[in-house]
Amino acid sequence: MGQAYVPGLKVSERSIVHKERVLPLKGEIKVKKGDAVQAEQVVAATSLPGNVELVNVVNKLAITANELAECMLVKEGEDVSKDQMIAQSKGFFGMFKSSCLSPAAGKVESISSITGQVVIREAPVPVEVHAYVEGVVEEIHQDVGVTVKLQAAHIQGVFGIGGEVVGNICVVSRGIEDELVSREVLDEHKDKIIVGGAFIGSEALKKAVAVGVKGIIVGGIDAKDLRDFLGYDIGVAITGSEEVGLTLIVTEGFGKINMAKKTHDLLSKHNGKKASINGATQIRAGVIRPEIIIPLPKVEESKIKEAEVKKDIGMAPGKLVRIIREPDFGSVVKIKSLPVQLTTLESETKVRVVEVEYPDGATRLVPRANIEIIEL
């Protein structure tokens, strides 16, 4: 029987998840191996060098570089405040003096008698990395970060915007075909991650931001509504850095598409529980999927399906797949068989296909390039 491997989206009731939490440069690790950590807990911290301000003192004072040293009122290594006088010319007979003020608070890093410039470096910018998920520190990466391990329900989406947030799940739309509308977004949803059905529009998104919703999980969204919400067209680069007031995860794709029943059922099962979500998406090399992680009480790892641990994404009869091209875009179906021979399509091209079975029992042949596996 034919075997093939295609991209897959994880919709797992229980997985072993490993999350690396890494600083942008070396810093201090705040936890030890084996420590239990909460999602909001700081696990590593560092400081980024502050911005540099170049002050052309000789131009401001109308002096030569050789005269700079005797006009300076501060020394290298000295702290200065914004608008503090750092240099003053001698003037004529003590009169008509010119002065130079610091453009920012910081430290005098250098005074050059060659260029006549003074370098002021602003205060370091503190950077903290949070655990993001509730788990146990599995590994320490010296001076740069840690890996947190946990057992969790793990769901990946097709597309998202916004970064990492943590909040309690609140299922608003009870049906996979429901549209999440603005009147359903309530004040009580502040700081929650709300779950819709097939669709959300820009008005509901804006209402959610006004209310203070942390995140939204929904089946589909229209590109026009997304553009209206963001104020610009989304590019092809990685998303996740948008500062729009919430994180959005689209589980199925663009348009009004019913959320997969498996996904909606899993989220409904954990209604009210704490979850970590991240909308970061990259669809080119080094694919990054938006994700939903719901921590679960630990069980023996041997009880977790081997397929989950090995992340097996091979196609096989009985596996669920999502159709990712028209017709039936977004439909979740089951693999019935994997024909080995090439099949001629209406376009007269010969491709490998997969026979899929719909929930109503109907079957049809679909090009293998038109599906993605749902990892259960």
N, C-alpha and C positions, 0 to 999 in steps of 0.2 A: 504494500500500500504506500502511496506517495506521502512524503513528509516535507513540511515547509515551515519556515519561521517568518513571522510578520510582526510589526510593532503591536504592542498590546497595552491596554489600559487596565490598571489594577482596580478591582472592586472586591476587596478581601475582607471577610468577616474577622479574620485573625491572622496577622503576619508578625514576623520578627523584623522590626524596623531599626536601622542604624542611622543616626543623624550626626554628621560631622559639624561641629560648631567651631569656626576658625576665625582668628583675628586677621586684619589686613597686614599687620606686622607684629613682630615679637612683643610680648607683654607678660602679664602675670596671670597664672592659672589660679582660680579661686576655689577649686574643688579637688578632691582626691579620687583616685580610682576606687570604684565600689560605692561611692556616695550616691544616695537617692536624691534626685533633683526635681524641682518643680519647674513648670514651663517658663514662669516669669523670673526664675532665679538667674543671677549673673554668674556665669561659669568662667569667664575670662575677661580681662580688661587691659587696655593700653591707652596711649595718648598719641594722637597724630601731631606732627610738628605744626605750629601755628603759621599763618600766612606771613609773608615777608613784605614789609613796606620799605621802599627805597626813597630816601629823602635827600634831594640834591641841595645840601645846605649852602654850598658856595654860591649857587645861583640866587637863592633866596636872600642871602646876606650881601650879595655883590662883592665877594672877596675872592682871593686866590686860594688854591688848595693848600699852599704853604701856611696860610693864616688860619686854617681851620682849627688846629689844635688849641690855639689860645682863645678861640671864640666859643669852644664847646663848654656847656654848663653841666654835662653829664659824662660819665665814663663808660667804657665797654663793660658789659655785664650788669649794668645798673638797670633797675626797673623804672619805667616811666609810665605816666598816665596820659590819656588822650588830652590833647591841647596843652600839655605841659611844655614850658619853654625849655628847649634843649640846647639852643645856641643863640648868641647875641653878638652883633658886631660892636667894635669899639667906638664907632662914630667919630665925630669931629669935636675935640675938646670935651668929650663926654656927652655930647648932644647928638641928635639925629641918628640914634641907634636903630638898627634893624634887628628883628628877632625871628626865630624859626621855631614853630610849634610841632610837637609830635602828632602825626596824623592818627595814631592809634595807641592803645595801651599795650605794653609788652616789655621786652627787654632789649637793650642796646646790644646788638650782636657784633657790630664792627663799625669803626670810624676810619675812613680811608683818607690819608693826606695826599694820595695820588689822584683819585677820582673826585675827591671833595664830597663824597656821598656817605651818609650814615644809614646803616641797615638796622631796622627795628623789627624784631620777630614777635608777632602776637602770641598770646598765651596758648599752650598746647590744647588741642581739642580732645576731650576724653571720649573713648570709644568702649562700649560695653557689649559683650556678646551674651545673650540669654540662652538658656537651655532649649527654648522653643517647644520642647515636648517634655512630658513627665516620664522620667525613667531612671536608669542607673548609669553612672559614668563607667563606660566599658573600657575606654582607653584614654591615656593622656598623651597629647602631642606636644612635646616639650616646648614651652614658651609661646606656642601659637594657638592651642585649642584643645578640644576634647571630642570624643565620640560618645553619644548617649544612645543606649540601647533600651528598647521597650517592646512589649507586645501590644498591638493595637489593631483596630479596624482601620484599614488603609484604602482610601479611594483616590484615584487620579482623575482629573478632568481633561478636557480637550484644550481649553483656553482660559486664561485668567488675567486679571490686572490687580495691582496692589501687592504689598509685601506680607510679611509674617504677622499674624494676629492670633490671639487666644481668646476664646469665649465659649459660652454655653450654647449648644445647638437648640434652636427653636423651630420646629416644623410648622410653617404657616399654611402652605398649600397641601391639602390632604390627598389630592389626586395628581398622578404624573402628568396629566394633560392640562392642569390648571395654569392660568396666567397669574403671576404675582403682581397685583395692582396696588396703587398708592394707598387706597383706603384700608388695605390689610396691614400696612406698616404702622404700628402703634407705638406710643411712648414707652410702653412696657418692653419694647424690643431694644431699648438702649443697651449697648455693650453686648448684645447677643449676636450669634451667627444664625441668620434666618434661612430657611430652606423653602424654595418655591417648587413649581412643577415644570411646565414646558417652556415658560417665557417670562421675561421681565422687560419693561420699557424704561425709557429715560426718566419719566416722571416718578415712577416708583423708586428708581435709584436715587434721585435727588431727595425724595422724601426720606429715604433711609439715612442719607448723610445728615439731613437736618435733625432727625431723631437721635442719631448717635449710634446707629447699627455698626457693628464691627466688621461683619462679613455677610455675603449673600452667596448661596449655592442654588443654581437654577439650571434647567436643561438647556435653554437656548436664549440667544439675544440677537436682535437685528443690528447689522453693522451701522445703520443710520442712528439708532438709539445709542449705541456705544459712542459714536462720534459726537452726538449731541451732549452726552454726559461728560466726556473727556474734554470737549472743546477743540479736538483735533483728530486727524486720522491716525490710527495706530500703525506703527511701522512694522517691519519684519524682524527687527532686532529683539532681544530678550525683553519681556515685560516684567513687571514686579516692582519697579521703582516709582510708579505713578503715585502722586500724593493727592488723592481724590477723596479722602475721608473714610474709605472702606476698602475691603478686598472682595473682589468678585470672582467666583469660579463657575465656569460654564462646563457642564459635564458632557454635553452631547455635541454642540456645534452652533453655527450661525443659522438663525431662523427660529421659527416656533417648532421645537422638537420635544416630544415627550421625554421626560427624564426616564432613563432605564429603570424598570420596576425594581430590579435588584438593588440599584443605588438608592432609590427612594425608600425602599423597605429597610435597608441597612441604616440610613440616617434616621428614619422614624423609630427604629428599634433603640437608638441611642439618644432619642429626644430628651433634652434637658441636661445631657452630659457635657463635660468640658472637652473641647476640641482645639487642635492647632491647625490653622490653614495658611496656605501661601499661594498667591496667584501667579508667581513667576512662571513664565512660559517661554520656551525657545523651540522652534519647530525645525530648525536646520541642524547642522552637525552638532553633536553633543546635546541631544534632545532633553529638554527639561519640561516636566509636566506639572501643572498646578495640582496641589494635593490637599487632602483632608486626613488628619491623623487623630484618631480617638483612642486614648490610652485605655487598656483593659487590665483587669487583675491577672497576675501572672499565673500560668499553668506550666506543667512540664513540657519542655520544648519537644519531646518525643511525641506529644499528643497533637502537635501542629502538623498539618499535612506536609509531607515531603515536598510536594510540588510548590508549596509556599516558600519553604526555606531555599530551594534551589532556583526559584523564580523561573520555572519552566514556561516558555511561551510557545511551545510547539503546537501546531494545529493537529487536532485529532477529533474523530467522531465524538459527539456529545458535548464538545466545548461550545461555550457561548461566544459569539462574535458580533460586532457592530458593523453594519454597512455604512461606508463613509463616502459613497457617491450615489447620485441619482440613477435610477429611481429607488425609492425606499430609503433615502438617506436618513441615517439615525436609527433605523430599525435594529432591534436586537433579536438575533435568530440563533439557531443551533446548527452546528455542523452535522450533516447526515453522512456524507461520504467525501472522499478525496480522490476523484478520478485521476488516473495517471496520465491518460492520453490527452493531447492537446485538443481543444474544442474550438470550432469556428464560430465566431460571433456574427451578428448582423452586419458589422462593419467589414466582414470578411477577413478579419485578423484572427490568427490562431493563438490562443493563450491557455494557460492552465486555469482551471476553474475549481470551485468547491460547490458541492451540493448542500444547500442549506434548507432547514425546515422552519417555517413560521409558526407562531403560537397556535394558529388555527389548523395546523397540520399540512398546509400547502407547502410544496417544495419548488425550488428553482435553482438554476445554475448561475453562479456569480463569479466574475473574475477574481482571482485571489488577491490582486492588487486593490480591489475595492472593499476589502474588509480589514478590520483590526480585531485582535483577540481581546476579550475581556478576561483578565486574570482573576479567577475566583479563589 
